[in-house]
Amino acid sequence: MRLFPAMVGAVGIVAMAVVQTAGVKVKTEYDRSANFSVLRSYSWLPTPPYTTQTSPDAVDRFLSVELIDAPLRATVDRALAAKGLKPAPDGTAPDCFVVYYAAFGATINANVLGEHYAYLTGWGSPQVGGTPTTALRVIEQGTVVLDMLDRDKKVAIWRGTATGTVDRDQTDQQRQKRMTSAVSDMFKKFPPGK
């Protein structure tokens, strides 16, 4: 069984990269103490409910799981495969977990990210008494946050954020193209430190 090296210190070191193309702002963050070279397999965690500012009873096709979930997962699967990671076979422990969050509206309280699975980020969070993430951020309409978690510690070791990926004026095919481009940008420098 592969184990990540222990994270040193009460606060992890944060590394960030920001890319902006075609109106999509992509940012990545990672824990510099995480050993990405041992990652060969992953498993998806179930997607938490999308965060939105609309009424819970409102039906909005732009927020549908059918429109977002399968295409996003397939896009991430292809990006991870290009980096040498494969889905863990059934019944075997993956090297890491992957989960995404989708938010629609003018803002999102980033403090809720990670609460669904009760994990911390591997950067900027104290090891004892920490919070699921480290900051409150105002995020533009249409944000997808992709986290990669340490399998054993349930700590996010990598995060990609794409803002502006959902545009209600575009066709489904145009949004899919932007989503594919955003995920590609997220993984341009993955694994980090290479």
N, C-alpha and C positions, 0 to 999 in steps of 0.2 A: 504494500500500500504506500502510495506516495504521500508525503506530508509536506506542507509548506513550512519554511523556516519560521521560527517564532518571531512575532513582531516585537521590535525593541522599542522601549520608551513608552511613555503615556500618550504621546502624540506622534502619529505617523507622518512621514514626509509626503507632501503633496506635489505631484507634477501635473502640469496642465498643458494642453495644446488646444488652440482654437483655430478652426477653419471656417470660412464663410464662402459658399459658392451658391449661385442661383437662388439667393434669398433664404438659404437654409444655413443657420449658424450651428456649427458642430463643435462641441467641446469634449475633450476627454480628460479624465483624471485617473490617477492610479497610485497605489501604495508602492513606494520604491523598495520596501523590504520584502515584497511578495516575489516568489520565484516563479515566473511565468514559463520558464524553460521546462518545467515538469508537467505542464498542462498538455494532455493528449486527448482527453474526453470531457464531455459536459452533458448535463441534463437540464432541461427546461423546468423551471418551477411554474406552477399555474399562475396565470396573469391576474394580479389584483384588479378589482373593478376600476374602470377608467374614472379619472377625476374630471368633473365638469361643473360648470356653473349653471347648467340648465336644471329644470325640475326633474326629479327622479322618474316621474311618470311620462316625461316628454320622450317621444320617439324621434330620433335624429339619425338618419342613415349615415351621416359622416362619423358617428360614434359607434357604429355597429361592429361587433366582433368579426362578422363575416368580411367586412371591408378592410379591416386592419390586421387582425390577429394572424391568420394563415399567411398572407403575403409578407408581413413583417418577419415572422419566424422563418419563413423560407429564405428570405433575403439574408437574415443573420446566419442561418445554417450554411449558406453558400460562402459567406464571408469567413466564417470560422473554418470551414473545410479548406479554403484557400490558404489559411494560416496553419493547417495541419491538425486541427481539432475535429474530432468526430463525435457524434452522439454516442453515449455510453450504451453498450448492449443491455437489454433488459436483464435485471437481476444482478448487475454489477455496479459497484460504486463509481460515480464519475470523479474526475479530478477537480471539477468545479461545477457550480450551478449558474444558470443564466436566467434572468427574469427581466421583464420590461414593464414600465409604467407609461400610461398615456394620459395626457392632460389636455383639456380643451377649455379655452376661455382666456380671460385677460390675465389671471394670476393663478399661482398654485403655492401653497405653503409647503416648501421643501421639507419641513420637519416631518411630514407624513411619509416620506419615502423611506422605506425600510421597516416601518412599523408593522406592515402586514406579515412579515416573516421574522420580526424582532431581531434584525441584525444591525450592526454598526458599519460605518465606513472604516476602511483600514487607514484612513488619513484624517487628521484633524479631530479625532474623537478620543477622549480619554478612555482608557481600558476599563475603568470602574466608574459606574454611574454615567456612562455616556448616553448620547441620544442617537436615534436612528440616522441622522445626518447632521451636518455641522452648521447650516446657515438657513436663513430665510431669504428666498429669492423671488423676485417678480419675474414671471416667465410669460412670454408672448403666447398668443393663441396658437395651439398646435405644437405640443412638445412630446417627444418620446425620450424616455430615460432608460438606458439599457445597463444593467448591473451584472457583473461577474463576481460570484461569491466564492470565498474559500470554503471548500466542502466541509471541513471539520469545525471551523470556528464560526461559520455563518457571518463572516465579515466581508463587506464589499472590497475587493482588491482592484477593481477597474470599473469605471463608469463612463459611458458615452452618452452625451445629451445632444439631441437634434431639436432645434427650435424653429418653428415656422414650416414644418413639413406637411401640415394639413392646411390646404387653402380651399375654401368652399367654392371659389370661382373656377377651379380646375376640374377636369374630367377625372374619373377614377384612374385612367391610364397615366395621366399627367402626374397625379399624386403618387402613384406607384413608382414612376420614374424618379421623382424627387426623393422618395423614401429609399430607393435603391442607391441613389447617389449619396444620400446622407449616411447610410450604413457603411458604404464603401469608404467615405471620408473618416468615419469613426475608426475603421480598422486599418487605415493607411500605415500607421506607425505601431501596429500591434504585431508581436508583443512589444510593450514599451521597453525602452532601454537598448534596443538594437540599433 
